[in-house]
Amino acid sequence: MSRLPEHLDLHLIRILYLLLCEKNVSRVALKLNQPQPSISASLRRLRELTGDPLLVRGGRGMVPTQHGESLLKPAKRILDETENLFMPKTAFVPLEEARTFHIAAPDYMNTQFFTEVIARLRRESPRSRMVIHALGPESDYVRLLSDGELDLVVANWDEPPAHLHISKLFDDPIVCLMRANTAYARRTNKDGMTVEDYLSLPHAAPTQILPGYHGNIDAFLEQQNMERNVVVESAHFRMLPYMVAQTDLVLTAGQQFASYYENTLGLKSYKVPIKFPPLRFYQLWHERSHQATEHKWLRAQVTAAAKLLSK
């Protein structure tokens, strides 16, 4: 190793490989379109570096020495791996290849949305896997994306992080949910809720799930000098519809989330009498995966699922 130059020329390894294959300086010179004295000089340099003749005269021309023969496969491997290093990446073939995709989302995401994403994965890339991670206030999703532990984050923000790649998925209007057979629900039409009703009814609400989410409702009310009557808070958003189904509580949520539980739990949805801005959902990803063909494919599946639900 002490005789290796500080910068070893890859071209010298190519000449070594060809000399061991062709066993003829003139043929190597023709293959590389170089003068024969130049190839002879390279052979002398290789002999100095290896401390071995590499090629010696045999009965029918030159033959590799035992040490020279042992260098053939390593030289070929170096050339192949170097070529692979700088070759353009081939496109991801979903039906044939297997990948594991990591997506993080808060638990207030619409179940139907991820059901559609997973259905597309199973249909288009059946050998691939998907891992859906919880996304809460403690999640350092920016670091997880930059470290490659997450491939994609799907959620809503008032102001998504500026240094990440972003693609808008859909807007989700705000509605109210309550049990259909409460006294208020029996006497009030779906569009009959007043501002006074909304503020005075007992509310179940999430504790902060992501920076920006909890504020979508209460911070907006504060800006209007209003305050609703929150009597229950929960860190587990998906528990809230079940609380509403058994009590007189009211839940404020995105329409897509609410529609699912309205149908499954016998709840009643109301048009909110306050003009809340809609929940705006995005997918976020890091520059490290921006050009990877498998991640481009994944983002396309997520976009397609969102468009289907937005129709």
C-alpha positions in Angstrom: 0.0 0.0 0.0 2.9 2.4 0.7 3.8 2.4 -3.0 0.3 3.5 -4.1 0.3 7.0 -5.5 -1.9 9.6 -3.7 -4.2 9.8 -6.8 -4.6 6.5 -8.6 -5.7 7.0 -12.2 -8.8 4.9 -13.0 -7.6 4.7 -16.6 -4.5 2.8 -15.4 -6.8 0.2 -13.9 -8.7 -0.1 -17.2 -5.4 -0.6 -19.0 -4.5 -3.3 -16.4 -7.8 -5.1 -17.0 -7.4 -5.0 -20.8 -3.8 -6.1 -20.7 -4.7 -9.2 -18.6 -7.6 -9.9 -21.0 -5.9 -9.3 -24.3 -2.4 -10.3 -23.3 -1.1 -8.1 -26.0 0.1 -4.4 -25.8 -0.7 -3.7 -29.5 -4.3 -4.8 -29.3 -4.9 -2.8 -26.1 -3.4 0.3 -27.8 -5.9 -0.2 -30.7 -8.9 -0.7 -28.3 -8.0 2.5 -26.5 -6.9 4.4 -29.5 -3.6 5.2 -27.9 0.0 4.8 -29.3 1.7 1.6 -28.3 4.6 3.3 -26.5 2.0 4.9 -24.2 0.5 1.5 -23.3 4.0 0.1 -22.8 4.7 2.9 -20.4 1.5 2.2 -18.5 2.6 -1.5 -18.2 5.9 -0.4 -16.7 4.1 1.8 -14.2 1.7 -1.1 -13.3 4.7 -3.4 -12.7 6.3 -0.8 -10.4 3.1 -0.4 -8.4 2.4 -4.2 -8.0 6.0 -5.4 -7.8 5.1 -8.1 -10.3 5.8 -8.5 -14.1 2.0 -9.1 -14.6 2.6 -10.3 -18.2 5.5 -12.6 -19.2 6.4 -14.4 -22.4 4.8 -17.8 -23.0 4.8 -20.4 -25.8 2.3 -18.4 -27.9 2.9 -14.8 -26.8 2.4 -13.1 -23.5 0.6 -14.8 -20.5 -0.4 -13.3 -17.1 1.6 -14.2 -14.1 -0.1 -15.9 -11.2 -0.4 -12.6 -9.4 -1.5 -10.9 -12.6 -4.3 -13.5 -13.0 -5.5 -12.7 -9.4 -5.9 -9.1 -10.3 -8.3 -9.6 -13.2 -11.5 -10.0 -11.2 -10.7 -7.1 -8.7 -9.9 -4.8 -11.6 -13.2 -5.7 -13.4 -15.2 -5.1 -10.2 -13.6 -1.7 -9.7 -14.5 -0.7 -13.3 -18.0 -2.0 -13.0 -18.7 -0.3 -9.7 -17.3 2.9 -10.9 -19.5 2.8 -14.0 -22.6 2.1 -11.8 -21.6 5.0 -9.6 -22.0 7.5 -12.4 -24.7 5.9 -14.5 -28.1 7.6 -14.6 -30.4 6.0 -12.1 -32.9 3.7 -13.8 -36.6 4.4 -13.4 -38.5 2.7 -10.6 -40.6 -0.1 -12.0 -43.5 -0.4 -9.5 -44.8 -3.8 -10.5 -41.4 -5.4 -10.4 -39.5 -3.8 -7.5 -39.9 -3.8 -3.8 -39.6 -0.6 -1.7 -40.5 0.3 1.9 -42.1 3.8 2.1 -42.4 5.7 5.3 -45.2 8.2 5.6 -46.1 10.3 8.7 -49.6 11.8 9.3 -51.6 13.0 12.3 -54.5 10.8 13.4 -57.1 13.3 12.2 -56.3 12.4 8.6 -59.3 11.0 6.7 -59.3 7.2 6.9 -60.6 7.0 3.3 -57.6 9.0 2.0 -55.0 6.5 3.3 -57.2 3.6 2.3 -57.0 4.9 -1.2 -53.3 5.4 -1.0 -52.7 1.9 0.3 -55.1 0.4 -2.4 -53.0 2.1 -5.1 -49.8 0.7 -3.5 -51.2 -2.8 -3.5 -52.4 -2.5 -7.0 -49.5 -0.7 -8.6 -46.5 -2.0 -6.5 -47.6 -5.2 -4.7 -44.1 -6.1 -3.6 -43.6 -2.8 -1.8 -44.5 -2.0 1.8 -45.8 1.1 3.5 -45.2 2.1 7.1 -47.6 4.9 8.4 -46.1 6.8 11.4 -47.9 8.8 14.0 -47.3 12.6 13.8 -47.7 14.5 17.0 -46.4 17.6 18.7 -43.2 15.8 19.7 -42.4 14.6 16.2 -39.3 16.3 14.7 -40.5 15.5 11.2 -38.1 18.0 9.6 -35.1 16.0 11.0 -36.7 12.7 10.2 -37.2 13.7 6.6 -33.6 15.0 6.3 -32.2 11.8 7.9 -34.2 9.6 5.5 -36.3 8.0 8.3 -39.4 9.5 6.7 -40.1 9.8 3.0 -43.2 11.9 3.2 -45.3 13.9 5.7 -48.9 14.5 5.1 -50.8 17.1 7.3 -52.1 20.6 7.4 -50.3 23.8 8.4 -51.1 27.5 8.2 -47.5 28.0 7.1 -45.5 24.9 6.1 -41.7 24.9 6.6 -40.3 27.0 3.7 -37.2 24.9 3.1 -39.0 21.6 2.4 -40.6 20.7 -0.9 -44.4 21.0 -0.8 -47.4 20.0 -2.8 -50.9 21.0 -1.9 -53.4 18.1 -1.7 -56.8 19.5 -0.9 -58.8 21.9 1.2 -61.2 20.5 3.8 -64.1 22.7 5.0 -64.8 22.9 8.8 -68.1 21.3 10.1 -69.6 20.3 13.4 -70.6 16.8 14.6 -72.9 15.8 17.3 -75.1 12.8 18.3 -78.2 12.8 16.1 -80.6 12.2 18.9 -79.6 14.9 21.3 -82.3 17.4 22.2 -80.4 20.1 20.2 -80.0 17.9 17.2 -83.6 16.9 17.1 -84.9 20.5 17.1 -82.2 22.1 14.8 -81.7 21.7 11.1 -78.2 21.0 9.7 -77.9 24.7 8.6 -79.8 26.1 11.6 -76.9 26.5 14.1 -76.4 30.0 15.2 -73.1 31.6 16.4 -74.5 31.8 19.9 -75.4 28.1 19.7 -72.0 27.2 18.5 -70.1 29.1 21.2 -72.4 27.9 24.1 -72.7 24.1 23.2 -70.3 21.8 25.1 -67.3 21.1 22.9 -64.8 18.2 22.7 -61.5 19.4 21.2 -58.0 18.1 20.5 -55.0 19.2 22.5 -52.3 20.5 20.3 -51.5 17.8 17.6 -49.2 19.8 15.4 -48.1 23.4 15.6 -50.8 25.3 13.7 -53.6 22.7 14.0 -55.1 23.5 17.4 -54.9 27.2 16.5 -57.0 26.7 13.4 -60.2 26.8 15.5 -59.5 28.5 18.8 -56.9 31.1 17.6 -59.4 32.1 14.8 -62.1 32.5 17.4 -59.8 34.6 19.6 -59.1 36.9 16.6 -62.9 37.4 16.4 -63.1 38.1 20.2 -65.0 34.8 20.6 -64.5 31.7 22.8 -66.2 28.4 22.6 -67.2 26.2 25.5 -64.5 23.4 25.5 -65.3 20.9 28.3 -63.2 17.9 27.1 -59.7 17.9 25.5 -58.0 14.8 24.2 -54.6 14.1 22.7 -56.2 11.3 20.6 -58.3 12.9 17.9 -59.9 9.7 16.8 -61.3 9.1 20.3 -63.4 12.3 20.0 -66.1 11.0 17.6 -66.8 8.1 20.0 -67.1 10.5 22.9 -69.6 12.6 20.8 -71.6 9.4 19.9 -72.2 8.8 23.6 -72.7 12.3 25.0 -74.1 15.8 24.2 -70.6 17.0 23.1 -69.9 18.8 19.8 -66.8 18.2 17.7 -65.4 20.6 15.2 -63.5 18.9 12.4 -62.7 18.7 8.7 -65.6 17.6 6.5 -63.8 14.5 5.2 -63.0 13.3 8.7 -66.5 14.1 9.9 -68.3 12.4 7.0 -66.7 9.1 7.8 -67.9 9.1 11.4 -71.2 10.6 10.6 -71.9 7.5 8.5 -70.4 4.9 10.9 -71.5 6.2 14.3 -74.9 7.7 13.5 -73.8 11.3 14.1 -75.2 14.5 12.6 -73.1 17.2 10.9 -73.8 20.9 11.0 -72.7 23.8 8.9 -70.6 25.9 11.2 -72.1 29.5 11.5 -68.6 31.0 11.7 -66.5 31.3 8.5 -63.4 29.3 9.6 -60.7 28.9 6.9 -60.6 25.4 5.6 -57.9 22.9 6.7 -55.4 22.9 3.9 -53.5 19.7 3.5 -50.1 19.2 2.0 -47.4 16.6 1.4 -43.9 17.6 2.4 -40.6 16.0 1.5 -36.9 16.7 1.7 -34.5 17.6 -1.1 -32.7 14.2 -0.5 -35.6 12.3 -2.0 -36.7 15.0 -4.5 -35.2 13.3 -7.6 -35.6 9.6 -6.7 -37.9 8.0 -9.1 -39.6 5.7 -6.5 -40.4 8.8 -4.4 -41.7 10.7 -7.4 -44.0 7.7 -7.9 -45.1 7.7 -4.3 -46.0 11.4 -4.3 -48.0 10.8 -7.5 -50.0 8.1 -5.8 -50.7 10.4 -2.8 -51.7 13.2 -5.2 -54.0 10.9 -7.2 -55.7 9.7 -3.9 -56.3 13.3 -2.9 -57.8 14.3 -6.2 -60.2 11.3 -6.1 -61.5 12.4 -2.7 -61.8 16.0 -3.8 -64.2 15.2 -6.6 
